[in-house]
Amino acid sequence: MSRTAKALDADEERVTRAQRLLIQLGAALVSQPFDTHTHDRLRAFLADDAEGVLASLETLQQRPEADLRHRVAELVGHQLFPGGAA
């Protein structure tokens, strides 16, 4: 992340952390499908955190496309497309 980029806001942070955790858990389930620790971690996420993550994701999805493009450019440190075009 560039020094000028803002830190992730609460919704961005929550969704990013959940995505990383779910990718890790998914990989663990593929490699060891009957590992009870992995199942317990997934159940805990679903019971305790999933609702908040889904609310944060909904909040992020409500942002206008131009705002999302600006935020991505801010986080990566440059515009992905000249003039903001897709």
C-alpha positions as CSV (number, residue, x, y, z in Angstrom):
1,M,0.0,0.0,0.0
2,S,1.3,3.4,-0.8
3,R,2.0,5.9,2.0
4,T,-0.7,8.2,0.7
5,A,-3.4,5.6,0.7
6,K,-5.9,5.8,3.5
7,A,-6.3,2.8,5.9
8,L,-9.1,0.5,5.2
9,D,-12.4,1.6,6.8
10,A,-14.2,-0.7,9.1
11,D,-16.4,-2.3,6.4
12,E,-13.4,-2.8,4.1
13,E,-11.4,-4.3,6.9
14,R,-14.2,-6.7,8.0
15,V,-14.8,-8.0,4.5
16,T,-11.1,-8.4,3.8
17,R,-10.4,-10.3,7.0
18,A,-13.4,-12.5,6.4
19,Q,-12.3,-13.2,2.8
20,R,-8.8,-14.2,3.9
21,L,-10.2,-16.5,6.7
22,L,-12.7,-18.2,4.4
23,I,-10.1,-18.8,1.7
24,Q,-7.9,-20.4,4.4
25,L,-10.7,-22.5,5.7
26,G,-11.8,-23.5,2.2
27,A,-8.2,-24.7,1.5
28,A,-8.1,-26.5,4.8
29,L,-11.4,-28.3,4.1
30,V,-10.1,-29.4,0.7
31,S,-6.8,-30.7,2.1
32,Q,-8.3,-32.2,5.2
33,P,-12.1,-32.5,4.8
34,F,-12.7,-34.1,8.2
35,D,-10.5,-31.9,10.4
36,T,-12.8,-31.0,13.3
37,H,-10.7,-27.8,14.2
38,T,-11.4,-26.4,10.7
39,H,-15.1,-27.3,11.0
40,D,-15.2,-25.6,14.4
41,R,-13.6,-22.4,13.1
42,L,-16.0,-22.3,10.2
43,R,-19.0,-22.8,12.5
44,A,-17.7,-20.1,14.8
45,F,-17.4,-17.7,11.9
46,L,-20.9,-18.5,10.6
47,A,-22.4,-18.1,14.1
48,D,-20.5,-15.0,15.3
49,D,-19.2,-13.0,12.3
50,A,-21.0,-13.8,9.1
51,E,-24.0,-11.5,9.7
52,G,-21.7,-8.5,10.3
53,V,-19.5,-9.4,7.3
54,L,-22.6,-9.6,5.1
55,A,-23.8,-6.3,6.3
56,S,-20.4,-4.7,5.6
57,L,-20.4,-6.3,2.1
58,E,-23.8,-4.9,1.4
59,T,-22.6,-1.4,2.5
60,L,-19.6,-1.7,0.2
61,Q,-21.8,-2.8,-2.7
62,Q,-24.0,0.2,-2.3
63,R,-21.2,2.6,-3.1
64,P,-21.4,4.2,-6.5
65,E,-19.1,2.7,-9.1
66,A,-17.1,5.9,-9.5
67,D,-16.4,5.9,-5.7
68,L,-15.3,2.2,-5.8
69,R,-12.9,2.9,-8.7
70,H,-11.5,5.9,-6.9
71,R,-11.0,3.8,-3.7
72,V,-9.3,1.0,-5.6
73,A,-7.0,3.4,-7.3
74,E,-6.2,5.0,-3.9
75,L,-5.4,1.6,-2.3
76,V,-3.2,0.4,-5.1
77,G,-1.5,3.7,-5.6
78,H,-2.5,4.3,-9.2
79,Q,-5.4,4.3,-11.6
80,L,-6.1,1.0,-13.2
81,F,-7.6,2.5,-16.4
82,P,-6.7,5.8,-17.9
83,G,-9.5,8.4,-17.3
84,G,-11.3,5.9,-15.0
85,A,-12.8,4.0,-17.9
86,A,-13.5,0.3,-17.6
